[in-house]
Amino acid sequence: MKAFGLIRKALYGVLNDGGCCDKLQELANDLPTNTEARASVLANAAKAIEFYVQTMSATQSGYDDRVHRKLRAIQRLGDIGEVDEDEDMMDVSQAVKNVLDGWTM
């Protein structure tokens, strides 16, 4: 549960501040403008990311390492404003896109 909260908070901080740019801005622009809906979308993306981390981890230390890598990837997305070839950044971006695709359908 702690990991979910950290991931959700990181996503919210990066995608909700209005200061992101380039490819990341496209994700932010697709978020609902309603505060509750936006929080729901970001929470669902955080759940998807945490689920992925859980399924790929056989040990607690592996889980913790993957959570930290996803958190760093979210921060890097905010810092550079676009998705590069980093697998963790692509996973985070894809999770947000998948949730947004489900939201708009």
Backbone as a printed PyTorch tensor [residue, N CA C, xyz], in Angstrom:
tensor([[[  0.8300,  -1.2050,   0.0000],
         [  0.0000,   0.0000,   0.0000],
         [  0.8690,   1.2620,   0.0000]],

        [[  1.9830,   1.1960,   0.6870],
         [  2.8630,   2.3590,   0.7310],
         [  3.3920,   2.6800,  -0.6730]],

        [[  3.7380,   1.6340,  -1.4320],
         [  4.2630,   1.8520,  -2.7820],
         [  3.2080,   2.5190,  -3.6620]],

        [[  1.9690,   2.0710,  -3.5730],
         [  0.8900,   2.6770,  -4.3540],
         [  0.8050,   4.1700,  -4.0670]],

        [[  0.8320,   4.5410,  -2.8070],
         [  0.7430,   5.9490,  -2.4320],
         [  1.9080,   6.7680,  -2.9660]],

        [[  3.1020,   6.2030,  -2.8990],
         [  4.2780,   6.9090,  -3.4170],
         [  4.1950,   7.0880,  -4.9310]],

        [[  3.7720,   6.0450,  -5.6280],
         [  3.6530,   6.1220,  -7.0880],
         [  2.5700,   7.1150,  -7.4840]],

        [[  1.4250,   7.0530,  -6.8090],
         [  0.3210,   7.9730,  -7.1140],
         [  0.7410,   9.4180,  -6.8700]],

        [[  1.4100,   9.6430,  -5.7510],
         [  1.8660,  10.9960,  -5.4260],
         [  2.8670,  11.4980,  -6.4660]],

        [[  3.7750,  10.6320,  -6.8920],
         [  4.7680,  11.0280,  -7.9020],
         [  4.0870,  11.3510,  -9.2280]],

        [[  3.1410,  10.5040,  -9.6530],
         [  2.4100,  10.7760, -10.9010],
         [  1.6580,  12.0950, -10.8050]],

        [[  0.9790,  12.2940,  -9.6960],
         [  0.2160,  13.5240,  -9.5040],
         [  1.1280,  14.7420,  -9.5660]],

        [[  2.2760,  14.6520,  -8.9120],
         [  3.2080,  15.7740,  -8.8980],
         [  3.7320,  16.1160, -10.2760]],

        [[  3.9890,  15.1010, -11.0850],
         [  4.5610,  15.3300, -12.4130],
         [  3.4960,  15.7450, -13.4180]],

        [[  2.3420,  15.1040, -13.3790],
         [  1.3310,  15.3490, -14.4080],
         [  0.3110,  16.4120, -14.0360]],

        [[  0.3070,  16.8520, -12.8180],
         [ -0.7310,  17.7920, -12.3960],
         [ -0.2120,  19.1990, -12.1780]],

        [[  1.0940,  19.4170, -12.3270],
         [  1.6280,  20.7390, -12.0010],
         [  1.5580,  21.7370, -13.1480]],

        [[  1.2200,  21.2520, -14.3530],
         [  1.1010,  22.1480, -15.4900],
         [  2.4250,  22.5830, -16.0690]],

        [[  3.5350,  22.1280, -15.4970],
         [  4.8350,  22.5570, -15.9710],
         [  5.5390,  21.5580, -16.8700]],

        [[  4.8860,  20.4420, -17.1510],
         [  5.5570,  19.4480, -17.9840],
         [  5.4430,  19.8360, -19.4620]],

        [[  6.2490,  19.2120, -20.2700],
         [  6.3090,  19.6430, -21.6630],
         [  6.4220,  18.4560, -22.6140]],

        [[  6.4730,  18.7460, -23.9100],
         [  6.6870,  17.7800, -24.9740],
         [  5.7230,  16.5920, -24.8770]],

        [[  6.2680,  15.3830, -24.9950],
         [  5.4400,  14.1760, -25.0050],
         [  4.6550,  14.0270, -23.7130]],

        [[  5.2570,  14.3850, -22.5950],
         [  4.5780,  14.2720, -21.3150],
         [  3.3830,  15.2120, -21.2480]],

        [[  3.4820,  16.3510, -21.8780],
         [  2.3700,  17.2880, -21.9020],
         [  1.1630,  16.6830, -22.6070]],

        [[  1.4180,  15.8600, -23.6160],
         [  0.3160,  15.1880, -24.2990],
         [ -0.4680,  14.3190, -23.3190]],

        [[  0.2300,  13.6120, -22.4420],
         [ -0.4440,  12.8080, -21.4220],
         [ -1.2350,  13.7130, -20.4750]],

        [[ -0.6090,  14.7860, -20.0260],
         [ -1.2620,  15.7010, -19.0910],
         [ -2.4850,  16.3480, -19.7260]],

        [[ -2.4000,  16.6830, -21.0120],
         [ -3.5270,  17.3050, -21.6950],
         [ -4.7170,  16.3690, -21.8160]],

        [[ -4.4580,  15.0540, -21.8640],
         [ -5.5320,  14.0810, -21.9860],
         [ -6.2010,  13.7510, -20.6630]],

        [[ -5.6260,  14.2070, -19.5560],
         [ -6.2390,  13.9460, -18.2580],
         [ -7.5440,  14.7240, -18.1390]],

        [[ -8.5190,  14.1380, -17.4700],
         [ -9.7810,  14.8710, -17.2630],
         [ -9.5410,  16.1560, -16.4730]],

        [[-10.3610,  17.1630, -16.7350],
         [-10.2090,  18.4270, -16.0190],
         [-10.8920,  18.3880, -14.6510]],

        [[-11.8730,  17.5240, -14.4850],
         [-12.5400,  17.3430, -13.2050],
         [-11.5350,  16.7740, -12.2000]],

        [[-11.4170,  17.4070, -11.0450],
         [-10.4190,  17.0210, -10.0560],
         [-10.5850,  15.5780,  -9.5990]],

        [[-11.8030,  15.1540,  -9.3210],
         [-12.0320,  13.7860,  -8.8690],
         [-11.7120,  12.7770,  -9.9620]],

        [[-12.0840,  13.0930, -11.1910],
         [-11.8030,  12.1960, -12.3130],
         [-10.3050,  12.0910, -12.5490]],

        [[ -9.6080,  13.2050, -12.4710],
         [ -8.1550,  13.2130, -12.6550],
         [ -7.4890,  12.3720, -11.5730]],

        [[ -7.9200,  12.5380, -10.3390],
         [ -7.3580,  11.7480,  -9.2350],
         [ -7.6180,  10.2590,  -9.4570]],

        [[ -8.7790,   9.9260,  -9.9610],
         [ -9.1220,   8.5300, -10.2340],
         [ -8.2340,   7.9440, -11.3260]],

        [[ -8.0190,   8.7010, -12.3930],
         [ -7.1630,   8.2370, -13.4900],
         [ -5.7370,   8.0160, -12.9910]],

        [[ -5.2050,   8.9540, -12.2500],
         [ -3.8390,   8.8160, -11.7510],
         [ -3.7270,   7.6690, -10.7400]],

        [[ -4.7610,   7.4660,  -9.9250],
         [ -4.7600,   6.3400,  -8.9870],
         [ -4.7960,   5.0170,  -9.7390]],

        [[ -5.5900,   4.9420, -10.7930],
         [ -5.6480,   3.7060, -11.5820],
         [ -4.3190,   3.4340, -12.2850]],

        [[ -3.6570,   4.4680, -12.7500],
         [ -2.3390,   4.2890, -13.3560],
         [ -1.3400,   3.8060, -12.2990]],

        [[ -1.4130,   4.3640, -11.1050],
         [ -0.5260,   3.9300, -10.0200],
         [ -0.7860,   2.4690,  -9.6620]],

        [[ -2.0540,   2.0630,  -9.6520],
         [ -2.3880,   0.6570,  -9.3790],
         [ -1.7970,  -0.2470, -10.4480]],

        [[ -1.9010,   0.1590, -11.6940],
         [ -1.3610,  -0.6460, -12.7920],
         [  0.1540,  -0.7780, -12.6820]],

        [[  0.8180,   0.3120, -12.3470],
         [  2.2780,   0.2830, -12.2080],
         [  2.6660,  -0.6130, -11.0360]],

        [[  1.9750,  -0.4750,  -9.9130],
         [  2.3050,  -1.3050,  -8.7560],
         [  2.0140,  -2.7770,  -9.0450]],

        [[  0.9350,  -3.0680,  -9.7430],
         [  0.6250,  -4.4580, -10.0950],
         [  1.7430,  -5.0510, -10.9480]],

        [[  2.2240,  -4.2840, -11.9230],
         [  3.3290,  -4.7390, -12.7560],
         [  4.5560,  -5.0340, -11.8990]],

        [[  4.8590,  -4.1340, -10.9810],
         [  6.0110,  -4.3180, -10.0980],
         [  5.8450,  -5.5970,  -9.2790]],

        [[  4.6550,  -5.8250,  -8.7530],
         [  4.4020,  -7.0210,  -7.9460],
         [  4.5750,  -8.3010,  -8.7560]],

        [[  4.0580,  -8.2970,  -9.9720],
         [  4.1280,  -9.5170, -10.7760],
         [  5.5460,  -9.8230, -11.2420]],

        [[  6.3950,  -8.8290, -11.3020],
         [  7.7720,  -9.0350, -11.7590],
         [  8.7490,  -9.2500, -10.6030]],

        [[  8.2540,  -9.2890,  -9.3820],
         [  9.1410,  -9.3750,  -8.2140],
         [  8.9000, -10.6780,  -7.4490]],

        [[  9.9910, -11.4020,  -7.2180],
         [  9.9090, -12.6500,  -6.4640],
         [ 10.2720, -12.4540,  -4.9930]],

        [[ 10.9550, -11.3600,  -4.6830],
         [ 11.3910, -11.1030,  -3.3110],
         [ 11.0250,  -9.6780,  -2.9080]],

        [[ 11.0450,  -9.4290,  -1.6190],
         [ 10.7700,  -8.0820,  -1.1170],
         [ 11.8150,  -7.0970,  -1.6150]],

        [[ 13.0770,  -7.5110,  -1.6410],
         [ 14.1190,  -6.5920,  -2.1000],
         [ 13.9550,  -6.2910,  -3.5910]],

        [[ 13.5350,  -7.2880,  -4.3700],
         [ 13.2790,  -7.0550,  -5.7950],
         [ 12.1070,  -6.1020,  -5.9870]],

        [[ 11.0800,  -6.2890,  -5.1720],
         [  9.9110,  -5.3970,  -5.2120],
         [ 10.3300,  -3.9630,  -4.8830]],

        [[ 11.0750,  -3.8170,  -3.7980],
         [ 11.5120,  -2.4770,  -3.3790],
         [ 12.3660,  -1.8170,  -4.4620]],

        [[ 13.2720,  -2.5880,  -5.0620],
         [ 14.1230,  -2.0570,  -6.1220],
         [ 13.2840,  -1.5960,  -7.3110]],

        [[ 12.3180,  -2.3910,  -7.7100],
         [ 11.4740,  -2.0230,  -8.8620],
         [ 10.6090,  -0.7960,  -8.5530]],

        [[ 10.1010,  -0.7170,  -7.3420],
         [  9.3240,   0.4730,  -6.9540],
         [ 10.1990,   1.7160,  -7.0660]],

        [[ 11.4120,   1.6550,  -6.5490],
         [ 12.3120,   2.8160,  -6.6170],
         [ 12.6620,   3.1630,  -8.0650]],

        [[ 12.8350,   2.1520,  -8.9030],
         [ 13.1280,   2.4210, -10.3170],
         [ 11.9390,   3.1040, -10.9920]],

        [[ 10.7230,   2.6800, -10.6820],
         [  9.5410,   3.3230, -11.2770],
         [  9.4100,   4.7570, -10.7740]],

        [[  9.6810,   4.9710,  -9.4990],
         [  9.6190,   6.3350,  -8.9540],
         [ 10.6550,   7.2330,  -9.6200]],

        [[ 11.8630,   6.7180,  -9.8240],
         [ 12.8970,   7.5020, -10.5210],
         [ 12.4720,   7.7800, -11.9580]],

        [[ 11.8390,   6.7990, -12.5880],
         [ 11.3790,   6.9900, -13.9680],
         [ 10.3180,   8.0880, -14.0400]],

        [[  9.4160,   8.1120, -13.0750],
         [  8.3840,   9.1590, -13.0460],
         [  9.0470,  10.5200, -12.8710]],

        [[ 10.0030,  10.5960, -11.9690],
         [ 10.7100,  11.8610, -11.7550],
         [ 11.4490,  12.2950, -13.0120]],

        [[ 12.0990,  11.3480, -13.6780],
         [ 12.8190,  11.6820, -14.9100],
         [ 11.8460,  12.1510, -15.9900]],

        [[ 10.6600,  11.5580, -16.0450],
         [  9.6560,  12.0270, -17.0080],
         [  9.3390,  13.4910, -16.7590]],

        [[  9.2190,  13.8500, -15.4910],
         [  8.9640,  15.2450, -15.1580],
         [ 10.1390,  16.1480, -15.4650]],

        [[ 11.3450,  15.6340, -15.2720],
         [ 12.5460,  16.4400, -15.4880],
         [ 12.8210,  16.6910, -16.9690]],

        [[ 12.7130,  15.6460, -17.7870],
         [ 13.0670,  15.8100, -19.1950],
         [ 11.8510,  16.0020, -20.0900]],

        [[ 10.6570,  15.6700, -19.5770],
         [  9.4360,  15.9630, -20.3090],
         [  9.1420,  15.0720, -21.4870]],

        [[  9.8760,  13.9870, -21.6450],
         [  9.5750,  13.0680, -22.7310],
         [ 10.0640,  11.6770, -22.3610]],

        [[  9.5370,  10.6940, -23.0620],
         [  9.9050,   9.3110, -22.8020],
         [ 11.1030,   8.9620, -23.6740]],

        [[ 12.1800,   8.4980, -23.0310],
         [ 13.3280,   8.0430, -23.8170],
         [ 13.3070,   6.5190, -23.8800]],

        [[ 14.4170,   5.9070, -24.1600],
         [ 14.4830,   4.4560, -24.3420],
         [ 14.5040,   3.6780, -23.0270]],

        [[ 14.4390,   4.3560, -21.9020],
         [ 14.4500,   3.6980, -20.6040],
         [ 13.1930,   2.8490, -20.4340]],

        [[ 13.3720,   1.5650, -20.1120],
         [ 12.2460,   0.6450, -19.9900],
         [ 11.2550,   1.0830, -18.9140]],

        [[ 11.7610,   1.5560, -17.7960],
         [ 10.8720,   1.9850, -16.7120],
         [ 10.0500,   3.1990, -17.1240]],

        [[ 10.6660,   4.1270, -17.8400],
         [  9.9220,   5.2990, -18.3150],
         [  8.8430,   4.8780, -19.3150]],

        [[  9.1700,   3.9440, -20.1720],
         [  8.1790,   3.4680, -21.1470],
         [  7.0330,   2.7600, -20.4370]],

        [[  7.3430,   1.9740, -19.3890],
         [  6.2950,   1.2880, -18.6230],
         [  5.3460,   2.2880, -17.9670]],

        [[  5.9080,   3.3140, -17.3600],
         [  5.0880,   4.3320, -16.6900],
         [  4.2120,   5.0570, -17.7060]],

        [[  4.8120,   5.4900, -18.7900],
         [  4.0670,   6.1940, -19.8300],
         [  2.9470,   5.3160, -20.3910]],

        [[  3.2590,   4.0610, -20.6370],
         [  2.2550,   3.1500, -21.1940],
         [  1.1150,   2.9120, -20.2090]],

        [[  1.4290,   2.8040, -18.9320],
         [  0.3870,   2.6090, -17.9220],
         [ -0.5770,   3.7900, -17.9070]],

        [[ -0.0460,   5.0050, -17.9640],
         [ -0.9070,   6.1920, -17.9870],
         [ -1.7370,   6.2180, -19.2690]],

        [[ -1.1150,   5.9230, -20.4060],
         [ -1.8440,   5.9030, -21.6780],
         [ -2.9580,   4.8740, -21.6570]],

        [[ -2.6770,   3.6770, -21.1230],
         [ -3.7050,   2.6290, -21.0660],
         [ -4.9010,   3.0450, -20.2180]],

        [[ -4.6290,   3.6650, -19.1010],
         [ -5.7240,   4.1230, -18.2350],
         [ -6.5200,   5.2230, -18.9350]],

        [[ -5.8160,   6.1470, -19.5910],
         [ -6.5060,   7.2120, -20.3130],
         [ -7.3470,   6.6580, -21.4580]],

        [[ -6.8270,   5.6490, -22.1800],
         [ -7.5910,   5.0330, -23.2540],
         [ -8.8710,   4.4120, -22.7040]],

        [[ -8.7750,   3.7510, -21.5560],
         [ -9.9550,   3.1680, -20.9410],
         [-10.9270,   4.2180, -20.4280]],

        [[-10.3910,   5.3520, -20.0130],
         [-11.2260,   6.4340, -19.4990],
         [-12.0710,   7.0650, -20.5870]],

        [[-11.4880,   7.2490, -21.7670],
         [-12.1850,   7.9410, -22.8290],
         [-13.1600,   7.0480, -23.5880]],

        [[-13.0820,   5.7420, -23.3420],
         [-13.9840,   4.8380, -24.0600],
         [-15.3250,   4.7540, -23.3930]]])
